[in-house]
Amino acid sequence: MKALLLAAGLGTRLRPITNTIPKCLVEINKKPLLEYWLQNLSEIGVNEFLINTHYLSDKVQEFVENSNFKNNITLVHEKELLNTGGTLLANKEFFIKEEEFFLIHADNLCFCDFEVFVDTHKKNKDICEITMMLFETGTPKSCGIVELDSKNIVQKFHEKVENPPSNLANGAVYICNNTILDYLESLNKKEIDFSLDVIPNYLGKINTFLNDVYHRDIGTVESYKQAVKDIKNFDLFKNNI
């Protein structure tokens, strides 16, 4: 199985931390966010990773060259950011032979049973082309919030609205069938926003997996500081630190 780890963002909300280091390499407990993803996914059999770069790309390249996973990583540089769907489309040949693959925003700190996540997708992949990781958020106004049916399939999606209907949030971690590549191509554009251009088209065809262990977007200084505090809980993270 393959994975796209999105790592090209500017990390403007994380400044000054990201003045000299890209967001994907911000360290939690002395380990970069990318390292957590590479380790956790490798343990369940993901053996090929595509990582896109843009901001401070030389830092990411240096990290990869010194990584234990370097032989399993392909780097692709974006001169101009393409957004989530655009990056996936631009690299469709990397995934075209995979029945399903991970699509992940690598600026998240995430722990869960990834094998169950994969199984959840496989059990419903003939009906749902995407499985979205969910988490319960304390700040629903700042997240993409979902409404589900009795089978936990996404029926409505609200992207950062003033009065969100729940606290079930999109974790920006997906498993996708390769059939979505054809849809991305049908849009006839390079920059494709997954939340705005893709998810609305797949309502009723997006399965979900609730991560009830730990998920946090390391998008702000406050969120970063909270993650540093959280990870000191050895019982929760003992297998990942």
N, C-alpha and C positions, 0 to 999 in steps of 0.2 A: 504494500500500500504506500502511496505517496502523500506528501503534504506540501501545501504552499504556506509558508510563514511570511506574512506581510510585515516588513521591517523598514519601510522607506520613509515613514512619517517624520515631520519636522520636530514634533514634540514641543511646540511653543508654550503650551500650558505648564510644562515641566521645567521651564527656565527658572533659575540659572543652572539647574542640574544638567540640562541638555545643551548648554552652551559649548561643551567640549566633548560630549558623548551622545551618540544617538539613543533614542528612547528604548530601542530593543535591547540595548546593552546596559541599561540601568541595573545596578546590582541590588539584590535583596539577599541579605545574609551572605554577602561576598560572592554571589553567583549571579551572572547576567540573566535577564529574563529569557533570552534566546536559549541559554543552556538548560533551563528548566524544560522548555518545550522539546528540545532535542532529546533530552534524557527520558522524559515521560513517554514520548511517542515511540522512541526506539524500543522501549521495554515491551510494547504491545505489537511490535513487528513492522512499524513504519521504517523503511530502509532507504528511502530517497526523499530528499528535501529540496525544494526550490525556495530560495530566499531573495526577495527583491530589495534593492538598495537605492538610495538617493542622497539623503542628508548624511554627511560624514561617512560616506561609503567606504573610505579607506579604513576606518575603524572596524567596520563590519568585516571587511576582507581580512584584516589582521586577526580578528577573533576567529574566523573560520580556519585560517591557516594554522592556528595553534590549537584547534579543537580536536578532540578525540573522534569527532564525527565528520571530519573534513572530507573523507572519501565518499561520504553519502550526501554531500551538499553541492548544489549547483547555484551559483550566484548570477543574478541578472540585474544589470544597472538600468535605472530609468532616468533619462535626462529630464523628463517632465513626468510628474506624478500622474498615474492613470486611474487611480481609485481602485477599489477592491475588484470589481468585475472587469475593469479594463486590464489590470495586471493578469488576471486569470485568462482572459481572452488572448492577450498578447503571447501567452505561453501555453496555448492549448495543445501544442504538439507534445509537451511534456506529460500531459495527462490523458491524451486521447485514447490510449490503450487500457486505461484503468477503469474498471466498472464504477468505482467510487474513490473519493480522495478527500483529505482534510483541507479545509480553507480556514485559515486562522490569523487573527490579528495578534501578532506576537508581543504586543505591549500589555497583554493581560498576564496576571499571575493566577494560575489555575491548577487545582488539584481535584481529582475525581477518579472514579473507576472508568478509565477510558475504554476498557474492553466491553463494559456494559453499554457505553455510548455507541460503539461500533455495532454491537449486537442489536441495539435499538433501531439503528438505521437499516441494517440488513433485513430485519423482520418485516419492515414496511416499505422497502425500497421500490417495490413494484407499484405502490400507490403514491408514495411521497418521494419526490426526487431530491429533497433536501431534508436533513435533520439539523435542527438548530439547538445549540446548548442554551438553556435558560438558567437564570439565578434569581434569587429574591433580593431586590435592591432596596436600600433605605432612601434612595433619591430617585424615585421614578420619573420625575420631570426631566431629568438629564439623560434618560435612557430611551431605547426603543422598547415599547411595552406591547405584549401580545395578549390576545383573547383566544382561548382555546375551546374546542368542543369536547364532548365526553371522551373522545379517544386521544386527547392531547395533541390534536392537529390544529395548526394556526388558522384561525378564521379572520381575524382582524389584526392589523399592526399599526401602532401609533408611535411615530418617531418624534420624541421630545416634545410632547404636548403639555399644555398648562394643567389639564385635569385628567391625568392618566387613569384608566379604569382599574388597574391592579398594580402590583409590584413585581410581576413576573417579567423579567427583562431579558432582552437578547444579549447573549454573552459575546457575540461576534466570533463564535467558533462554530464551524459547520462541517458536516459530512455531506458531500454532493455526489449525485450520479453524474457521469460524464455527459448525459443528455442535456445538461444545462449549457454546455458549450455551444450547442446549436442555437439556443435561444440568445445567448450573448452575441453571437455573430449576426443574428437577425436584427439586432438593434442598429447596426450600421454606424457605430461610433466608437471612438477609442477610449474616452473616459466614461466609465460606467460605475455609478454608485450602487452598491449592492442593496442598501436599504431603500433607496428611492426608485431604482430602475428594475430591480430583480424581485425582491420579496413581494411587492404588490401583485406581480404576475403569477406567483406561485401560492397565493392564499388558497387554503384547502388542500395543498399538496406539500406542506411543510410539517414534518413530524418534529417532535420536541423531546429533549432529554433534560431533566432538571438536575443540575449540579447542586447537590445539597451538602457538599463538602467545603469547597472554597473557590470563589472566583472574584477577582477584583481587577478592574481596569486601572492600570497605573498611568493615568492620564493627567493627574495634577500633583502638585507638591503635597497636598493634604492626603491624597490617596496613597502616595508613595510612603509617607510617614506612617500611615495606618498599617500598610503591608509590612513594614519593618517591625512594627509592634506585634502584629499578628503571627508572624513566622517564628516568634520566640516561643510559641506554644508547641513545645517539642512533641507532645502526644499527637497533634494533628499532622505535623509535617515530618515526623521522624524518618519516614521512608524517602524523603525528597531533599534532605539537607545533609 
